[in-house]
C-alpha cells in the first residue's frame, strides 16, 4: 500500500480529488489532498499566494505523515510539486504528473505555454486577468469546454460551479529544481490526457519525453481524468507508483 499526496491545479481545490481519493482509500492506500494557498476553501489573500507558498504547504503536508509519499500533481500542480520536491525530496518516494506542467529548473508555467506545442492552450486563450496583484478568472462556459469536455454533463456543471479565481504569481515564477542531488534522483512519471484542451497533448508529450524519468502512460480523456476516467486513473496511479 502507498501514501498519496494529491495536488490540484489552477482554479481548482482539494475538492476535485474527493471521489478518486475515496477509491484509493477503499483500496487500502493513505490519501491526503490539501488546498493550496488561496484555493478551494483556503482564504490566503491573493497577495500572499506564491509558488514558494505552494511549496511550503506541500512540504508541510508531506512532513506531517509518518512515511514518504507518492506526490501527484495535476495541471499547474505539476509546477507546484516540482518546486516542492526540490525542497523536501526526502519526504517523497516518486512524482506523478497528471496532464500537468513539468518544468525544468528555471522554467515557469508561462514559459512552457510559449513553447510551439503549447499554442492551443485553452486556458491562456480564455482567461481574464485583472487587479493588483493580478488574478485570473476562467469563464464558466469555457471551463466546461476546456476542462470537462469528456465528463458527464452534471459532473462538469458541478465542477465548473466550484472553480475559484487564480492568482497569477505562481504562473510566472520559475521553479527552483536543480538537476543534481536528491531531487534529481526521484522518479518522475507522466500521464498524458489525449483529449486535453487545456494543456495540448503534444506539449504534454514533449515535457514527458524531455523530463520524465519514470514511465509515461496515456488516457483517452479530457483535462479532468479524476472526474471523467476515475477508475482508469486510480489503476494508473497504482501502477506508476509501484503500489500494485
N, C-alpha and C positions, 0 to 999 in steps of 0.2 A: 504494500500500500504506500501511497505517496502523500506528501503535503503539497497542496497547490495554493499559490497566491495569485489571484486574478486581477489584472489592472485594466480598467476600462479606457476607452478613447475619448476624444473631444466631444463635447456636448452631452455625453452620457454620464452615468454614475454607476455605483455598485449594483444598482437595481437590474442592469442589463444581464448580469450573470446569474440571477437568482435561480432560474429554472435549471440551468446547467450545473450550478453548484449543488443543488439538491440531488441531481442524478449522480454526480461524482461522490457525494457523501453516502448515497444509498449503496454505492459500490465499494464502500469501505475507506475512502480517502478523507483526509482532512482538507478543508477548503476555507480560505479567507478571501474576501473581496472588499477592499476598502474604497471609500470615496476619496478621490484625490482632492487636494485643497481647492475650494471654490466650486466643486462639482457635486452632483447629487444632493444630498442633504447637508453637505459641509458648507458652512457660512463664512469661510475665509474671504475677506474683501478682495476684489479684483486686483488691487494694487499689490497685494501680498502673494498672488498666485504666480509662481515662477517655476522653472524647471528644477531648480535646487530644492524648492519646497516640495515638489513631487517626489524627488529622490529621497528627501528626508522622511516623508510619510511612508514610502515603500520600505525603506530600511528599518524604520520603527516597527512596522508590522512584521517584517521578517525576523527582527530581533526579539520579538515578543514570544515567538514559538520556541519549542524545545529542540527542534530539528531543522536542518536546512530544507529549503522548499524549491519546487519547480515554479519558476516565475514566468507567468504568462501575460503577454501584453497584446491588446487589440488596438489597431489603428494608431492614433497618437500615443497610445500606451506603449508602443514599441520604443519610442524615443525616451519615454519616462523610465522604462525598465532598463534600458541600456545605460542611462545616466546613473541610475541607482545601483546597478550591478557592479559598476566600476568602483563604487564607494564601499560596498559590503559584500564582496564576492564570496566570502567565507560562509555566508548565510544561504547560499544558493547552490542547488545541485545542477540545474540546467535552465536555459531560457527557451521559451517557445513564443514565436511571433505569429499572431493570427491576423492575416491580412493587415499587417502592421508596418509602420515605417521602421526600417533597420538601418540606422546611420553609422557611418564610420566616425572615428574620432575627429572632432572639429566640424562636423556637419550638423545643420539644423533641419527641422522638418521642412521648412520652406526651401532650403537648398535642394532637398530631394524632389519636391514638386516641380522644380525648374529643370529637372533632367528631361531629355526628349520623351522618354516613356511616360512622363507624368503629365503630358499635355492635356489629357482628357479627365483630369482630376475634377470630379463633380462637386467637391466641397469648395475648393478655391474658386470655382466658376460661379457659385451661387450664394456664398456668404456675404453678409453686410457687416462692415467693420465701422464702429463708431466709438466716440468717447475718448477720455484720457484717464486712466490707461485704456488703450484700445481693447474693445471686447467684440467678438464676432457672434452673430446670430445666424441660424440656418432656417430659412422659411419652411413651414410645416409641409407644404406641398412638395417642395424639393427634397426634403428629408425622406418622405415616403418613396420618392423615385430613386434617390441616390443611395440611401442606407438600406431600405427594406423591400426592394422590388420582388424578392423571392419569398417573402413572408406571407402568411395568411393575412387577409385584409384587417381583421380585428386585432391581430397581434401587432401589425405595423402601425395602426392608428393609436393603439395604447402606448407603444414605444415612442412614437413621434410626440405625443402629448406630454412626455416626461423630459424631453430634451431641455437643457439649460443653455443660456449664453456662455460663451467660452472666451476667457481672457487670451489674448494673442501672444503674450510674452513667451509661453512655452513653445510656440510655433517657430519663433525666430532666434532662439537661444541655441548655440552649438552645444552638442554633447561633449563631455569630457570622458573618454573611454579609451585609454591608451592601449595600443596593440601589443603590450607586453604585460607580464605579471599575472596575477591570479585571475583577473577578469578575462584576459585573452585565452585562458585555458578552459573557460566554461563552454560547454556545448550549446550552440545556438541553432535550433531547428525552426522551420518555417512552414506555415500553412497558407498556400495561395488560394484565394477565392475567385473562381473563374468568371463569375458574373458581376464582379465588383464594379460599381460605378463611382465609388469614392476614391479609392487608390487603384488605378488601372492595373489589371493583371500583369501586363508586360513590365510595369515598374516593380511590382512585387517580385516577379521572376528575376529581374536584374539585381535587386537588393539581395534576394536569397542566393543567387548564383555567385555574387561577389563576396558575401559576408557570412552566410550560414555555414557553420562548421559541423552541424548535425544533418539529419535527414530533412528533405523537402517533400511535402505532400500537397495535393490539390483537392479542393472540394468544389463541386459544381453548384455554387450558390452565390448569394449577394454579400454585402458588407457586414451582415449581422448573422453569422452562422450559428451563434449561440441561441438565436431565435428560429432561424429558418431550417437549420440542419443540426439540431442539438445532439441527437443520438450519435450521428457520424462524428461530430466534433469531440464528443466525450471519448469515443473509441480512439480517435487520432491523438488526443492529449495523453491518453494512457500509453499508447504505443510509442509515441515520440519521447515520452518521459522515461520509458522503460518500466512503467508501473504494472504492465501486463505482459 
